[in-house]
Amino acid sequence: MNSDGATQSDLAIIERVRRGDINVFAVLLTRYRAWVFAIVLKHVPPDRAEEMAHDIFVEAYKALPTYRGTAEFRHWLAGIAVRQCFTFWRRVNRQPVCCVFNDLSNDTQAWLDRASRTESQELFDRQTSHRAARELLAYALDRLSADDRTLVTLLHIEERPVREIARLMACSSVNVKVRAHRARRRMRRIIETLLKHEEDSRRETQ
């Protein structure tokens, strides 16, 4: 038997950990570190990713007794990662729109100024720069609840199937669709509020 477990299956390593060979858990950490880190980077700020990845493996280790092997270990681990990211955003304090407007880049503020004057959807779309769109998406996501943010990220940014999201978030596929629809409406209202703020500010300076 390979004592370090490097060539063993996930299940074999998990069984060794359960029997008390806790050091071999490091093999799973090495094997899936990049996998977990990639998930984390899509859900939390980059400067928190290392800490989050560490916390996810701690949670995975503690939850190993509940792993039944009915799903691939990496998918089970992904569920823990998503839930930990969800917990992270539940702890984040939200800032009101008026307090963060000046934190947007100059390019995005210029885009908002144009967008607030635009009546044609076609013109609106042409004026949207990729950089501004990305920043506005991040801005809107930051103001969603933790569950809405996680759901929108999984569905519209990572483009995961509805059934997979339902498994990761422990809810039904129907619930995912309903919540996604409501989350999109909330994001539209957030952007509309920001546009109105820009329009009001422009009028005050005229």
C-alpha positions in Angstrom: 0.0 0.0 0.0 1.2 3.5 -0.8 1.7 5.0 2.6 1.3 8.6 1.6 -2.0 7.9 -0.3 -1.0 9.9 -3.4 -2.2 7.2 -5.8 -5.2 6.0 -3.8 -8.8 6.8 -4.5 -10.7 9.5 -2.6 -12.8 6.8 -0.9 -9.7 4.9 0.2 -8.2 8.0 1.7 -11.4 9.0 3.5 -11.6 5.5 5.0 -8.1 5.8 6.3 -8.9 9.2 7.8 -12.0 7.7 9.5 -9.8 4.9 11.0 -7.6 7.5 12.6 -4.9 8.2 9.9 -5.7 11.9 10.0 -2.4 13.0 8.3 -3.5 11.4 5.0 -6.2 14.1 4.7 -3.4 16.3 3.4 -3.6 14.2 0.2 -7.2 15.4 -0.4 -6.2 18.9 0.4 -3.4 18.8 -2.2 -5.6 17.0 -4.7 -8.5 19.5 -4.5 -6.8 22.8 -3.4 -7.0 24.3 -6.9 -10.6 23.0 -7.4 -11.7 24.7 -4.2 -9.7 27.9 -4.8 -11.3 28.3 -8.3 -14.8 28.1 -6.7 -13.9 30.5 -3.9 -12.5 33.1 -6.3 -15.9 33.3 -8.1 -17.7 34.1 -4.8 -15.6 36.1 -2.5 -13.0 39.0 -2.8 -9.6 37.7 -3.9 -7.9 38.9 -0.6 -10.2 36.6 1.3 -9.9 33.5 -0.9 -6.9 31.9 0.9 -8.7 32.2 4.2 -11.9 30.9 2.8 -10.3 27.9 1.1 -8.6 27.0 4.5 -12.0 27.2 6.2 -13.6 25.0 3.6 -11.1 22.2 4.1 -11.6 22.5 7.9 -15.3 22.1 7.4 -14.8 19.2 5.0 -12.6 17.4 7.5 -15.2 17.8 10.3 -18.0 16.7 8.0 -16.2 13.6 6.6 -18.3 11.2 8.9 -21.4 12.4 6.9 -19.9 11.6 3.5 -21.6 8.5 2.1 -19.9 8.2 -1.2 -23.2 8.5 -3.2 -21.7 11.5 -5.1 -18.1 12.2 -6.1 -16.1 13.6 -3.3 -15.2 16.8 -5.3 -18.9 17.5 -5.9 -19.6 17.0 -2.2 -16.7 19.3 -1.4 -18.0 21.9 -3.9 -21.3 22.0 -1.9 -19.4 22.8 1.3 -17.4 25.5 -0.6 -20.6 27.2 -1.9 -22.2 27.0 1.5 -19.1 28.6 3.2 -19.1 31.4 0.6 -22.8 31.9 1.3 -22.0 32.2 5.0 -19.3 34.7 4.3 -21.7 37.0 2.5 -24.2 36.7 5.3 -21.6 38.3 7.6 -20.7 41.1 5.3 -22.2 44.5 6.2 -23.9 46.2 3.3 -23.3 49.9 2.5 -26.1 52.1 1.3 -26.0 53.1 -2.3 -25.3 56.8 -1.6 -22.1 56.0 0.4 -20.4 53.8 -2.3 -21.2 55.8 -5.4 -18.0 57.7 -5.3 -16.1 54.4 -5.1 -17.0 53.5 -8.6 -14.3 54.0 -11.2 -14.3 57.1 -13.4 -15.1 55.0 -16.5 -18.2 53.5 -14.8 -19.3 56.9 -13.5 -19.0 58.3 -17.0 -21.0 55.4 -18.4 -23.7 56.0 -15.8 -23.9 59.6 -16.8 -24.4 58.6 -20.4 -26.9 55.8 -19.4 -29.0 58.2 -17.3 -29.5 60.4 -20.4 -30.2 57.5 -22.8 -33.8 56.7 -23.8 -33.1 54.2 -26.5 -32.3 50.6 -25.3 -30.2 50.1 -28.5 -28.1 53.1 -27.7 -27.9 52.1 -24.1 -26.5 48.7 -25.1 -23.9 50.2 -27.5 -22.7 52.6 -24.8 -22.1 49.8 -22.3 -18.4 49.1 -21.9 -17.3 45.7 -20.7 -15.4 47.2 -17.8 -18.3 49.3 -16.6 -20.7 46.4 -17.0 -18.5 44.1 -14.9 -18.2 46.7 -12.2 -21.9 47.4 -12.1 -22.6 43.7 -11.9 -20.2 43.4 -8.9 -21.9 46.5 -7.4 -25.3 45.0 -7.8 -24.2 41.6 -6.5 -22.7 43.2 -3.5 -26.1 44.6 -2.5 -28.0 41.3 -2.8 -28.7 39.1 0.2 -26.2 36.2 0.7 -28.5 33.6 -0.8 -29.5 35.8 -3.8 -25.8 36.6 -4.5 -24.8 32.9 -4.3 -27.7 31.9 -6.6 -27.0 34.5 -9.3 -23.3 33.8 -9.3 -23.9 30.0 -9.7 -26.6 30.4 -12.4 -25.6 33.4 -14.4 -21.8 33.8 -13.9 -20.7 30.2 -13.5 -23.6 29.0 -15.7 -24.3 25.9 -13.7 -27.4 23.8 -14.4 -30.4 24.4 -12.3 -30.4 20.9 -10.9 -26.8 21.2 -9.8 -27.5 24.5 -8.1 -30.5 22.9 -6.3 -28.2 20.2 -5.0 -25.5 22.7 -3.9 -28.0 25.0 -2.2 -30.2 22.2 -0.8 -33.4 23.3 -2.4 -35.7 22.3 -5.2 -35.2 23.2 -8.9 -38.5 25.1 -8.9 -37.3 27.1 -5.9 -34.0 27.9 -7.7 -35.9 29.3 -10.7 -38.3 31.4 -8.6 -35.5 32.8 -6.5 -33.4 33.5 -9.5 -36.3 35.5 -11.1 -36.7 37.5 -7.9 -32.9 38.1 -7.6 -32.8 39.4 -11.2 -35.6 41.9 -10.4 -33.7 43.1 -7.3 -30.6 43.6 -9.4 -32.5 45.7 -11.9 -33.9 47.8 -9.2 -30.4 48.3 -7.7 -29.0 49.5 -11.1 -32.1 51.7 -11.7 -31.6 53.3 -8.3 -27.9 54.0 -9.1 -28.9 55.5 -12.5 -31.5 57.7 -10.8 -28.9 58.8 -8.2 -26.5 59.8 -11.1 -29.3 61.7 -12.9 -30.3 63.6 -9.8 -26.7 64.5 -9.0 -26.2 65.8 -12.6 -29.3 67.9 -12.3 -28.2 69.4 -9.1 -24.9 70.6 -10.6 -26.6 72.2 -13.7 
